[in-house]
Amino acid sequence: MSTREYDVIVLGGGIGGYTAAIRASQLGKKAAVVERDKLGGTCLHRGCIPSKALLRSAELYETMRDSVSYGIVAEHVRVDFQAVQQRKNKIVGQLYSGLQFLMKKHKIDVYTGNGRVIGPSIFSPRSGSLAVEAENEEESVTLVAPYTILATGSRPSALPGLEVDGKRIVTSDEALEMQELPASAVIIGGGVIGCEWASMLQDFGVKVTLVEAADRLLPAEDRDVSRELERLFKKRGIDVYTQSKLDIKSVENTGSAVELTVERKNEPVRLQADMMLVAVGRKANVDGLGLENTDVRVENGLIRVNEHYQTTESHIYAVGDCIGGYQLAHAAAHEAVAAVEHLAGVKKPAAVLGPAASALVPRCVYSRPETASVGWTEEEAVRHGHAVKVGKISFKALGKALVHGQNDGFVKVVADKDTNDLLGVHMIGPHVTDLIAEAGIAQLLDATPWEIGQFAHPHPSLSEALAEAMLAVDGQALGS
């Protein structure tokens, strides 16, 4: 086994991993990435990109079915799902090629194989080196560097005792590769993944039942947003069961269907569908990494880090899903940049680094309608001791929303009643995943709602809803 030396070595080639390597290269560091599968990780191959490609096709199909409301008559519209999948794969392939080009551009070496952290050895006096086990033993290698970054991501969580066969009972990984649409589906889990799949499948014409154990969908989001999403899902024909728990022992996979029982408010309800999608969160990939060879601490299935993303061994960093927090692609990329800049000695204000910056990470759900938020919910703000004031504007008041034919939803702004600090912004409606960035920048720059409301937002535009909601905090909205 040969040995190669670098300035920074990264375990995991997802968005956190490759972002870390690129930033290290930009700062003059010789970097390497170890990935056991394909460069790009979950986001590119099994998450963000392929799911959004499917969501876009589903949304377009629904729009075409409703084209008469726009004055356009389109007859015999149908879904060619294999073509939908081909489009998705083409998008993923194009981005994958672009990512490979970036690795070459920045002179980053990429190793394909299982990487394991090794302890002090003849290669290095301290732990952190990576042993890369390739399929061809002759290509196995040990990588040594002063700094190691763990960016191993996560995988779909399993329900103990429930067998996922990849056909009738699936996770999002298998669902992304299905070649034909089921006639009906039960989705277990009303979080981000469950809501996106419920929206997508219903738009494709699938009969959907969505089951969530909490008292509302998207339980981590603002309660008003959750209520509105549930109302609109039900309006579309999605059966929503909240306060409902799957009885795992009741699940029967007949080969042609799935039968199951959920306890809905302590009352058993028997359900049947062609497919059951399990979407109960994601589990960090921390096993089998060789961490037992180090003093890196793992707590509750997550790698423990400090505000600079250093583990309990200061030369070993960790970023992304494997450390918990917001398991979001853009959060992982942000953390990766922060970690590399810290090890390189780049100075930045504390406000944009570490877990303290989590309030500045936008959270998006790409369902129909979309939801987006940044900062605290109204309940969280109160829980943190703030007296709050709230501004809320419906998209129904906006000309651009009416023109687009998508006027459900609202923008909600939460501010401190005494200091006027902006505490959180919550949206549900058309293209809010694009609108949320302005709210995040406002928080980063410590702008007040009044200051954002003073900016002349273009008319007609959806961004007017944010401006009006900011003004509504103090009762100054012009359109209400």
Number of C-alpha atoms within 10 A of each C-alpha: 11 10 13 11 16 16 16 24 31 30 28 25 29 27 26 33 32 30 21 33 31 25 19 26 21 11 13 12 17 20 27 31 27 29 24 18 16 16 25 23 22 22 19 22 23 19 16 14 18 23 23 16 19 21 23 18 20 23 20 14 18 17 15 18 18 15 14 12 11 12 8 11 11 11 10 6 10 11 14 10 17 13 11 17 20 11 16 22 17 14 15 20 14 10 16 17 11 11 16 14 12 14 20 11 11 17 15 21 15 20 23 19 20 20 27 20 23 23 20 14 10 7 17 15 10 15 23 30 27 25 23 24 20 16 11 8 10 10 14 20 19 19 28 23 21 17 20 29 27 30 30 29 30 20 18 15 14 16 13 7 9 15 13 17 12 17 16 22 25 20 24 19 17 16 22 18 13 15 12 11 18 19 15 18 27 25 26 24 26 27 21 23 23 26 27 20 26 28 24 25 22 23 22 23 17 18 19 27 22 24 28 26 21 16 13 22 28 24 16 11 23 20 17 15 26 18 14 18 25 21 13 15 22 13 10 13 12 20 17 21 25 20 17 24 20 20 14 15 10 13 21 15 19 10 11 10 17 19 17 20 20 24 17 17 14 10 9 15 15 11 14 18 20 22 25 29 25 24 25 21 17 16 18 21 18 20 11 11 18 17 19 14 14 17 14 22 15 18 9 8 15 17 25 19 23 13 15 22 28 23 23 17 15 16 16 26 28 29 30 29 26 24 27 20 13 17 19 21 20 17 22 27 20 22 26 31 20 24 27 27 18 17 20 14 9 11 9 11 6 12 13 15 19 17 18 11 17 16 18 23 17 21 21 19 19 24 25 27 23 21 28 24 31 24 23 22 23 26 14 15 18 13 11 10 9 17 14 21 18 20 22 23 26 21 24 15 16 19 16 19 21 14 11 11 14 16 20 19 22 24 29 28 29 27 26 20 15 10 11 17 16 26 24 25 29 29 31 28 25 24 19 25 19 13 19 24 17 13 26 21 13 17 21 15 10 13 15 18 28 19 13 19 20 12 9 9 16 9 11 12 12 24 20 24 27 31 25 29 31 32 24 24 25 16 13 15 18 10 12 12
